[in-house]
Amino acid sequence: MCLGCSSNARTTSARTVELLEIDADGAPATPADYDDYAAAAADDLDPGVTATRRVEQAFLRRVLLNGRGAGTCVFCGRALPADLLVAAHVKRRADLSREERLDFRAVAVLACRLGCDALYEAGYLAVDADGRVATAAVENAALAEHLAGLAGLACPATTAPAQCFDEHSATCR
C-alpha cells in the first residue's frame, strides 16, 4: 500500500482514469458520463503523478534569452516578454544525441507560446533552405488562414545548423 494513500483513494483514482478514457474513441460524453465522472472525481481532481522532466529546458531558454527580459520568436518575428517564449529544438529532441542536446546554442531557437511553438511541434511550421518559414497544406480554413500569415517570413539569424531545420522539415505535414 502506498504511504498516505487509502484504499478508497486508489479505487477513486482508478475509476477516474477509467472515466477519462470513456471518450478515447471520440464519442461525445453523455449526461450520465458527467454524473459518473463528477462522483468518481469528487475527491481526486489533483492526483499525484510521476513524470520525466527535461532538465535542460530552463537553462536552454536562459542561454537563448542571454539575460534579456524579452526575445523574438524565430517564426513570427514578434518581440515578446520572456515568459511567452520557449526554447524550441530545431531538430526533434528525441533524435538528438547527448552531445547535441548539450550544444545549447546550436540546437534550439526561441518560439512563442502564442502558437508558433505548438505549430512547429505539430509539424505545421518548418524552416526552408532559404531560412524562411514554410507551412503545411491544411484543409481547416482557420488554420490555413493563420499559417498563410506566417508563410515566407524570414527567420532571424540563428546559430542552429540548417541541417537540423532540414531534419525537422522532413517531418512537416
N, C-alpha and C positions, 0 to 999 in steps of 0.2 A: 504494500500500500504506500502511496506517495505521502510523504510527510505534509501535513497541513491540508490534505485533501480528504474529503469524506466520501464514502461510497456513493451517497446521493449526488455529490458534485460530479463525480466521474460519470454516473449514469446520465445526468443532465447534459454534460459535455458531449457524450456520445449521441444523445438524442438531438442536440443542437446541430452537430455535424451532419447527422442523417437528414435533418430537415433542410439544411443548407444545400444538400445535394439533390433535393427533390427536383429542382428545375435544371439539372445539369443537361437535360435534353432540349432546353429552350422552351418547354411548355409553360404557359402563363400560370402564375400562382392563383389559387382559388381562395375564397374567404376562409374555408376550412384550414388551408395551409397556414394562413396568417394566424389563426387562433392557435393551432398546434405549435407554431414557431414561438409565439408570444408566451405560451405556457411553459414550453421547454427552456426557453432562453431567459426567463424572468430573472434567474439568479446567475446567469452565465453569459453576460454580454461582453465581458472583457476577460476571456480565458487567457492563461499564460501560454506562451509559445516558445519554442526553441528555434533559433534562426541562425543562419550563417551571415556574418557581416563582412562587407568588403572594406578592410581596414584602410586601404589607400585612398578611398573616395574623398574624405575631408581634406587630407593632405594634398591630394592632386588638385582639388579646387583652389586651395590656398596658393599653390605654386602658380596656377594659371591666372589667378587674380593679382598676384605679385604685390600683396599688401593694399590694394585699392579696395574701396568700398563699393565699386561698380565695375562692370565689364561689358563687353559687347558679344552678343550671340553671333556665332560664326555663320549661322544660316540666314537669319532675318536681318542682321545688322543693327538691331535695336540696342542702344546703350541702356543697361538696366542695373538696378541695385543688386549687390552680390547675392542676396537671399533669393533672387529669382533666376539664378544661374546654377547650372550643374556641370560637372566635369563629364563630358560625353566621350567615350572611347571611339576613336575613328575606325578602329578595327574591332570586331566583336571581342569582348573581353575574354570569353571562353576560348577563343582562338589564339590569344596572346601567350607567349612563353613567360616564365617568371621574369626573365631579364627584360623583356619588352614591357611587362607591367610596371617595372621599376624605372623605366626610362620615361619619366613623367611628362616632360615637355613634348616628346615625340609621339605619344600615343593618345593624347586627349586634347579636346578643344572645349571652350565654353559654349553651352547650348542653353537656351532659355526654357524656363518652366511654363511659359505661356503657350507651349505647344510644340516648339521645334524639337525638343529632346524626345518627346513621345513619338512624333512623326518620324524622326531619324531611327529610333529604336525599332519601330514597327516596319521600317523599310519603305516608307513613303517619300523620304528625302535621301539624297546622296550628293556627293560632290563629284563632278565630272573631271576629265583630264585637263580641262582649261581652268579649273578652280571655281567653277560656277555651280550653283545649286541645281541639281537635276531632280525631277519629281516623277513619281509613278503615275501611270494612267489609271484612273479610277472611275467607277460608274456613279458613285454618290455625288450628287450635284454640289452640296455644301462643301464637301472635302475638295472636290475638283476646283471650285472657286478659290478656296483658301490656298491650295497648292499653286494655282496659277499666279498668285501674288508673290510667291517665293521663287518660282522657276526662273532661272537665269541670273539671279542675284550673284554678285561676286562675293566669294568668301574671303574674309580678311586674311592677310599673310599669316601663316601658321608654320610651326616647325614640324608638324606632323608630316611624315613622308607620304607622297602621293600614292605609294603602293598600298598603304593602309586604307586610304579612302577607296582605292580601286577594289580592294578585297571586300569592303563593306558594300560598295556599289553593286558587286556581283550578287548580293543578297537582296537588293532592292526589288520591290514588286514589279 
